[in-house]
Amino acid sequence: MAGTTLNKLVYDLKNTLAGGTQSDDIDISDRQIAYWIAQTRALLIRQEFSNRGKINDAWIQHSIIEFEEVNNSIDPNCSPSCCSDIYRSKCTIPTTIQRGHNNGIISVLSVDKQTHYSETSYFRSSWHKASKYTAKQGRWYVQGDRLYIIGKKPNKLMVSALYEDPELAPNCDCDTSDCFTWDSDYPITMELAGRVSEIILKKMSLSKSESKDIVNNAVNNENEQ
């Protein structure tokens, strides 16, 4: 059973702004509120890591991703490092929350969690392949919006990451029942959800106040005519 969901977060914000009663007097779309939730969550997680260097497990999403062999005919931009042991994720990888100078990908593992792939970079990948000792070690790097694997042929891998927008978490294997929905567990703790809500409520209150001012001004102008 889902705990904190996007539906619950959006409903709580609208209900709180309306004073705990059902109301249609909130001229802000659910999609706009969901965007603010993702945006504020990403900001607070980035600040938390910057201040304490820690990541809560509840913020991390885990995706099963398939890979395909890459060669120059598939991706000419990967030269000169393309060869038979370069593999590319079939899914695009959404923007992750930066951890200092690092991206938000926490780990890349085999599905059975027995094989760990180490991080490298596009520029260092050719060095590893030429190394006598590390050529066969599985490594990963992000180039553009794809995840690449060198050294060890993957089939499907479990990628754990902090995504800026949890709704975009990739899952090449997903069917309808496994894809992220607004009733899925949202990667947030109750404590962080409270901080997110506090910030967004101020923004929603300001937006609601501005809307009322516009309406009142329009009514006053009509009355004066």
Order of alpha helices (4+ residues) and beta strands (2+ residues): alpha-alpha-beta-beta-beta-beta-alpha-beta-beta-beta-alpha
